Amino acid sequence: MSATVIALMFGALIALYYYLTKNYKYWQSRGIPCPDGALPGLGHMLSVISMKMPFTEYLRKLYQNNKDRSMVGFYNFVTPTLLVLEPELVKTVLQTNFANFNENPFQVDPEVDPLRAHNPFVNTGEKWLSGRKKLTYAFSTTRLKLLLESIKSVCNKLDNFLDEKLSKTGKVEIELKDLCSRYTAQVVAAAGFGVDGYCFDDKNADKSFRKIGSAIMEPSLRTNIMFFLLFFIPSLNKFLKMPFIPKYIDRFLRTLVAELLEQRRADGIPRNDFLYLMVELEKIEGDKFDTEVLAAQALSFIVDGYETTSTVLSFACYNIARHPEVQKKLREEVTTVLDKYDGVITYEALKEMTYMDQVLNESQRFVHVAGFMAKVCTKEIELKGSDGLVCCVEPGMQVMISVQGLHEDPRYWENSEEFDPERYIPDKKNSIEKFAFLPFGEGPRMCPGMRMALLIVKAGLAALLQKYTLELSPKTQQPVKMVAGTILVTPKGGLWVNIQKL
């Protein structure tokens, strides 16, 4: 090999090294604390990309190691990223200066992911307002009462499913995520589309709505790759062009929504599902909605209603299974309230279950389904921490919030390591630091499906506790550890309980 070739190769390596490390003095030059050990091209992401640690756990540890500071910088591969730690700065990002942080950090190519491109979570401006308006209409109190009728039918299917299991033995061992995802996927089918989701019918598993949710969200090589592309290297997908939504699911949803919309527009029969409510909204506004936009809304209903809600419900069941005294008190409330309504789950009955609200709040504090939030700066702003740190945040910069870090911080939560629903009794609830508790986010982009999600979870819990007891199985790993590389928290080995009739 000639000296010239060697020199060129050496020069190329130096240039590559410079490119991969050129930003690694960004935080130091601005006086913002930053961990040591940034690696060329990887920054601080080695433990995450090597699947040794979930990203939410990395942010939680970064929070804990710097919790006496108001903010800390780190390198997300080659990109400087800011983690804000104190609640007042969290409030600034999510609410007070929302105009400076009104985008979520997800770049969507409409040609690659047309349905996701219409999702309110990734939209901005008028498209975001329009999408949020539809969800706000569907999830008003009056319409939630209609949707609850479909949810109640699913509660009956859940009861029949467990009854059949228990008819053979007095006790059955069940993995909670499996059980809860059957329930929530069936709810999505019934309350979203007015169809049978076949989620409790293993003989028709090939038709199950669970297949849609699992193909998008459940851990696999494909979803792991998509997670990294979405959160860490979105620019790379401009070249790879990998759709977040598999093509066959895109086609299925478009066809299903188009057929059901045509049917509902033609027959005018009142139904207790999301698509019927959208047809009603069309009549009110005097304008026919684009089928692709409604298919995208339906997709949002599936992703949030199936995966996120089943995760919340499964951890709530896990927490009451490992705290028998909480389960007993919650069951007493469920029984007492439902007795007033002749044993029927109604909207008013669920609203009266205040201890259930406390249990769900504490369960979501204990384990947040995502563990973090991220926003993109859209307009330059100067953030000032109470410790004197000042950071000029430029357009395009990602700002992260460790929700799990805030939820565990002993400065805001007495005995934070304990599961204690009594934190949320009226006398104490008002003293909770609002922006240290973010189960559904805060500000204008707070989760629009929050009320629907809580309705699904509360109805499911009421149906379970009305007739069954849950006991933690030794099969559940303690303490629970999470699988790396997943979009939502996923416990290793699953959450196993023994269920039996009262």
C-alpha positions in Angstrom: 0.0 0.0 0.0 1.5 3.3 -1.0 2.2 6.1 1.4 -0.3 8.3 -0.5 -3.2 5.8 0.1 -2.2 5.4 3.8 -2.2 9.2 4.2 -5.6 9.5 2.6 -7.0 6.8 4.8 -5.5 8.4 7.9 -6.9 11.7 6.8 -10.4 10.2 6.3 -10.3 8.6 9.8 -9.4 12.0 11.3 -12.2 13.7 9.4 -14.7 11.0 10.5 -13.5 11.3 14.1 -13.9 15.1 13.9 -17.4 14.7 12.5 -18.5 12.2 15.1 -17.2 14.3 18.0 -17.5 17.9 16.8 -20.5 18.6 19.1 -19.1 17.1 22.2 -18.0 20.4 23.8 -21.5 21.9 23.3 -22.6 21.7 26.9 -19.2 22.4 28.4 -18.8 25.6 26.4 -22.2 26.8 27.7 -21.6 26.0 31.4 -24.3 23.3 31.5 -23.4 20.1 33.5 -22.8 17.1 31.3 -21.7 13.5 32.1 -18.2 12.4 31.0 -17.5 9.6 28.7 -19.2 10.6 25.4 -18.1 8.1 22.7 -17.5 9.1 19.1 -20.8 8.8 17.2 -22.6 7.2 20.2 -22.4 10.0 22.7 -23.9 8.7 25.9 -26.1 6.1 24.2 -23.8 3.0 24.4 -25.8 1.3 27.2 -29.0 2.0 25.4 -28.0 0.9 21.9 -26.3 -2.2 23.3 -29.7 -3.1 24.9 -28.2 -3.2 28.4 -30.6 -0.4 29.6 -33.9 1.0 28.5 -33.7 4.6 27.5 -36.2 5.6 30.2 -33.8 4.0 32.8 -30.9 6.0 31.4 -32.8 9.2 31.8 -33.9 8.2 35.3 -30.3 7.5 36.4 -29.2 10.8 34.8 -31.9 12.6 36.8 -30.9 10.9 40.0 -27.2 11.7 39.5 -28.1 15.4 39.0 -31.2 15.9 41.0 -29.7 18.9 42.9 -29.4 20.7 39.5 -32.1 22.3 37.5 -30.9 20.9 34.1 -28.2 18.7 32.6 -27.0 18.1 29.1 -26.1 14.8 27.4 -25.3 13.6 23.9 -27.9 11.6 22.1 -25.5 10.0 19.7 -24.0 13.2 18.1 -26.9 15.5 19.1 -26.8 17.7 22.2 -30.0 17.1 24.2 -31.2 18.8 27.4 -32.8 17.1 30.3 -34.8 19.5 32.6 -35.2 18.3 36.1 -37.1 20.8 38.3 -40.8 21.1 38.1 -40.8 24.8 37.3 -38.8 24.2 34.2 -41.0 21.2 33.3 -44.0 23.7 33.6 -42.2 26.1 31.3 -41.7 23.5 28.6 -45.1 21.9 28.8 -47.4 24.8 29.6 -46.1 28.3 30.3 -44.0 28.6 27.1 -45.9 26.0 25.1 -45.4 28.1 21.9 -41.6 27.5 22.2 -42.0 23.8 22.6 -45.2 22.9 20.6 -43.8 19.9 18.7 -43.1 16.3 19.6 -39.8 15.0 18.3 -41.0 12.6 15.6 -40.3 13.2 11.9 -42.9 11.4 9.8 -42.6 11.0 6.0 -46.2 11.1 4.6 -45.1 8.9 1.7 -43.6 6.2 4.0 -46.2 6.4 6.9 -49.3 8.2 5.6 -51.6 7.2 8.5 -49.1 8.2 11.2 -48.5 11.5 9.4 -52.1 12.4 10.3 -51.8 11.3 13.9 -52.5 14.2 16.4 -49.4 13.2 18.4 -47.1 14.1 15.6 -49.1 16.9 13.9 -48.6 20.6 14.5 -50.6 23.7 13.7 -54.1 23.4 12.1 -53.7 19.6 11.5 -53.0 19.1 15.2 -56.0 21.3 16.2 -58.3 19.6 13.8 -57.3 16.1 15.0 -57.5 17.0 18.6 -61.0 18.6 18.1 -62.3 15.2 16.8 -60.9 13.4 19.8 -62.2 16.0 22.2 -65.7 15.7 20.7 -65.7 11.9 20.9 -64.4 11.9 24.5 -66.9 14.4 26.0 -68.9 13.1 29.0 -72.1 12.5 26.9 -70.3 10.5 24.4 -68.1 8.6 26.9 -71.4 7.3 28.4 -72.3 5.9 24.9 -68.9 4.3 24.5 -69.2 2.8 28.0 -72.0 0.7 26.7 -69.6 -1.0 24.3 -67.0 -1.3 27.1 -69.5 -3.0 29.4 -70.1 -5.7 26.7 -66.4 -6.4 26.8 -66.4 -6.6 30.6 -69.0 -9.4 30.1 -66.6 -11.2 27.7 -63.8 -10.8 30.1 -65.9 -12.4 32.8 -67.0 -15.3 30.6 -63.3 -15.9 29.6 -62.2 -16.1 33.2 -65.2 -18.2 34.2 -64.4 -20.7 31.5 -60.7 -20.9 32.7 -61.8 -21.3 36.3 -64.4 -24.0 35.5 -61.6 -26.5 35.1 -59.7 -25.5 38.2 -60.4 -23.3 41.2 -57.4 -21.1 40.5 -55.7 -20.1 37.2 -52.2 -18.5 36.7 -52.4 -15.7 34.1 -49.9 -13.2 32.7 -51.5 -9.8 33.3 -50.4 -8.1 30.1 -51.8 -11.0 28.1 -55.2 -10.7 29.9 -55.3 -6.9 29.9 -54.4 -6.7 26.2 -57.2 -9.1 25.3 -59.6 -6.8 27.2 -58.3 -3.5 25.7 -58.0 -4.8 22.2 -61.6 -6.1 22.4 -62.6 -2.6 23.7 -60.9 -1.0 20.7 -62.8 -3.3 18.3 -66.1 -2.7 20.0 -65.9 1.0 21.1 -63.7 2.0 18.2 -65.3 0.2 15.3 -68.4 -1.6 16.5 -67.1 -5.0 15.5 -66.0 -8.2 17.3 -62.3 -8.3 18.0 -62.1 -12.0 18.7 -59.7 -11.3 21.5 -61.1 -13.8 23.9 -61.6 -16.5 21.2 -58.3 -18.4 20.7 -60.0 -20.4 17.9 -60.2 -17.3 15.8 -56.8 -15.8 16.9 -56.0 -15.1 13.2 -58.9 -12.5 13.2 -58.0 -11.0 16.6 -57.6 -7.2 16.9 -54.6 -8.0 19.2 -52.6 -8.9 16.1 -52.9 -5.3 15.0 -51.6 -3.8 18.2 -48.9 -6.4 18.7 -47.6 -5.9 15.2 -47.1 -2.2 15.9 -46.1 -2.1 19.6 -45.0 -5.4 21.1 -41.2 -6.1 21.4 -39.6 -7.6 18.3 -36.6 -6.9 16.2 -38.7 -4.7 13.9 -40.2 -2.6 16.7 -36.8 -2.3 18.4 -35.3 -0.9 15.2 -38.3 1.5 14.7 -37.9 2.7 18.3 -34.3 3.7 17.7 -35.2 5.4 14.4 -38.1 7.2 16.0 -36.3 8.5 19.1 -32.7 8.7 18.3 -31.8 8.8 14.6 -35.0 9.9 12.8 -33.0 11.4 9.9 -31.6 8.0 9.1 -35.1 6.8 8.2 -35.2 9.4 5.3 -32.9 6.9 3.6 -34.1 3.6 5.0 -37.8 4.5 4.6 -39.1 1.9 7.1 -42.8 2.4 7.9 -43.7 2.5 11.5 -47.1 1.0 10.5 -46.7 -2.3 8.6 -48.2 -2.0 5.1 -50.7 -4.8 5.6 -52.1 -3.1 8.7 -52.3 0.2 6.8 -54.4 -1.5 4.1 -56.5 -3.3 6.6 -57.4 -0.1 8.5 -58.1 1.9 5.4 -60.4 -0.8 4.1 -62.2 -1.4 7.4 -62.7 2.3 8.1 -63.9 3.0 4.5 -66.5 0.1 4.7 -67.8 1.0 8.1 -68.0 4.7 7.4 -70.0 4.0 4.2 -72.3 1.7 6.2 -72.9 4.2 9.0 -73.5 7.1 6.6 -76.0 5.1 4.7 -78.1 3.4 7.5 -78.0 6.2 10.1 -78.5 3.6 12.9 -77.2 4.9 16.3 -74.2 2.9 17.5 -71.9 3.1 20.5 -68.6 3.4 18.7 -66.0 6.0 17.7 -66.7 5.8 14.0 -70.5 6.5 14.5 -69.5 9.6 16.6 -67.3 10.8 13.7 -70.3 10.5 11.3 -72.4 12.5 13.7 -69.6 15.1 13.8 -69.7 15.2 10.0 -73.4 16.1 10.1 -72.8 18.8 12.7 -70.0 20.4 10.7 -71.7 19.8 7.3 -68.5 18.4 5.8 -67.4 14.9 4.9 -64.2 13.9 6.6 -61.3 12.4 4.6 -61.3 8.6 5.0 -57.5 8.6 5.4 -57.7 11.2 8.2 -60.3 9.1 10.0 -58.2 5.9 9.5 -55.4 7.8 11.2 -57.6 8.7 14.1 -58.7 5.1 14.3 -55.0 4.1 14.4 -54.5 6.5 17.3 -57.4 4.9 19.0 -55.9 1.5 18.6 -52.3 2.4 19.7 -53.5 4.4 22.8 -56.5 2.3 23.6 -54.8 -1.1 23.2 -51.2 -0.9 24.2 -50.9 2.1 26.5 -54.1 1.3 28.3 -53.4 -2.4 28.7 -50.0 -1.5 30.2 -51.6 0.9 32.7 -54.2 -1.7 33.6 -51.7 -4.6 33.9 -49.5 -2.6 36.3 -52.6 -1.6 38.3 -53.6 -5.2 38.7 -50.0 -6.1 39.6 -49.9 -3.5 42.3 -53.1 -4.5 43.9 -52.1 -8.2 43.7 -48.9 -7.5 45.7 -50.8 -5.3 48.2 -53.7 -7.4 49.5 -54.8 -4.6 51.9 -55.2 -2.2 48.9 -57.1 -4.8 47.0 -59.4 -5.5 49.9 -60.2 -1.8 50.3 -60.7 -1.3 46.6 -63.0 -4.3 46.3 -65.1 -3.0 49.2 -65.5 0.4 47.4 -66.4 -1.4 44.1 -69.0 -3.6 45.8 -70.5 -0.8 47.8 -70.8 1.6 44.8 -72.1 -1.0 42.4 -74.7 -2.2 44.9 -76.2 1.3 44.6 -76.5 0.7 40.8 -77.9 -2.9 41.0 -74.5 -4.3 40.2 -74.3 -2.5 36.8 -71.2 -0.6 35.8 -72.3 2.9 34.9 -70.5 6.1 34.2 -71.8 7.6 37.5 -70.7 4.5 39.4 -67.2 4.7 38.1 -67.0 8.4 38.9 -67.9 7.6 42.5 -65.0 5.2 42.9 -62.6 7.7 44.3 -60.3 5.2 46.0 -59.9 3.5 42.6 -58.7 6.9 41.3 -56.1 7.0 44.1 -54.9 3.5 43.3 -54.6 4.3 39.6 -52.7 7.5 40.3 -50.3 5.7 42.6 -49.8 2.9 40.1 -49.0 5.4 37.4 -46.6 7.2 39.7 -44.9 4.0 40.6 -44.4 2.9 37.0 -45.0 5.4 34.2 -45.9 3.7 30.9 -43.3 5.6 28.9 -41.1 6.9 31.6 -40.1 10.1 29.8 -41.4 12.9 27.6 -39.7 14.8 24.8 -40.3 18.1 23.2 -38.7 20.0 20.3 -37.8 23.7 20.7 -39.6 25.6 17.9 -38.6 29.1 19.0 -35.5 30.2 20.8 -35.9 30.6 24.6 -33.7 31.1 27.6 -34.3 28.7 30.4 -33.3 29.8 33.9 -33.0 27.3 36.7 -33.4 28.0 40.4 -29.7 27.0 40.9 -28.5 29.8 38.6 -28.0 27.7 35.5 -29.1 29.4 32.3 -29.4 27.7 28.9 -30.3 29.3 25.6 -32.4 26.6 23.9 -32.2 26.9 20.1 -34.9 25.8 17.6 -34.6 22.1 16.8 -33.1 21.1 20.1 -34.8 18.2 21.9 -35.7 18.8 25.6 -36.3 15.7 27.7 -38.3 15.2 30.9 -37.6 12.1 33.1 -41.2 11.4 34.2 -40.0 8.4 36.2 -37.3 10.4 37.8 -39.8 13.0 39.0 -42.3 10.3 40.1 -39.6 8.8 42.4 -38.0 12.0 43.8 -38.2 12.0 47.6 -38.3 15.8 47.6 -41.9 15.6 46.1 -43.0 12.2 47.5 -42.7 11.1 51.1 -41.5 7.5 51.2 -41.4 7.5 47.4 -40.4 3.8 47.2 -43.6 2.7 48.9 -46.9 2.1 47.1 -49.3 4.3 48.9 -52.7 5.4 47.4 -53.4 7.5 50.5 -51.2 10.2 49.0 -54.1 11.2 46.9 -56.8 11.8 49.5 -58.3 15.3 49.2 -56.3 16.7 52.2 -53.0 15.6 50.7 -53.7 15.8 47.0 -53.7 19.6 46.8 -50.1 19.6 48.2 -48.7 17.5 45.4 -46.3 19.3 43.2 -48.3 19.4 39.9 -45.4 19.2 37.5 -43.8 16.3 39.4 -46.7 14.1 38.6 -47.3 13.6 34.9 -49.3 10.4 34.2 -50.8 11.9 31.1 -48.5 14.8 30.5 -49.6 18.4 31.0 -50.3 21.6 29.0 -52.1 22.0 25.7 -50.7 18.7 24.3 -51.8 16.7 27.3 -53.1 13.2 26.3 -56.5 13.8 24.7 -57.5 10.2 25.3 -57.0 10.4 29.1 -60.7 10.3 30.0 -61.3 7.4 27.6 -58.3 5.5 28.9 -59.3 5.9 32.5 -62.9 4.8 31.7 -61.5 1.6 30.1 -59.2 0.9 33.0 -61.7 1.6 35.8 -64.4 -0.5 34.1 -62.0 -3.4 33.7 -60.8 -3.2 37.3 -64.4 -3.0 38.6 -65.4 -6.1 36.5 -62.4 -8.0 37.9 -62.7 -7.1 41.5 -66.4 -7.6 41.6 -66.0 -11.4 41.2 -62.3 -12.3 41.5 -59.2 -12.1 43.7 -55.7 -11.5 42.4 -52.6 -13.0 44.1 -49.1 -12.4 42.9 -47.5 -15.5 41.4 -43.9 -16.5 42.3 -43.4 -16.6 38.5 -43.2 -12.7 38.6 -39.6 -11.6 38.9 -39.1 -9.3 41.9 -38.0 -6.6 41.7 -39.5 -6.0 38.3 -37.0 -5.2 35.6 -37.8 -3.7 32.2 -36.9 -5.0 28.7 -34.6 -2.7 26.8 -35.4 -1.3 23.4 -39.2 -1.1 23.8 -41.5 1.9 23.2 -43.5 1.4 26.4 -42.3 -0.2 29.7 -42.3 -4.0 29.3 -41.5 -6.2 32.4 -39.0 -9.0 31.9 -40.7 -12.3 32.2 -44.1 -10.7 32.5 -46.4 -10.0 35.4 -48.0 -13.2 36.6 -50.9 -13.6 39.1 -53.1 -16.3 40.3 -56.8 -15.5 39.8 -59.7 -17.2 41.6 -63.4 -16.5 42.3 -64.5 -14.8 45.4 
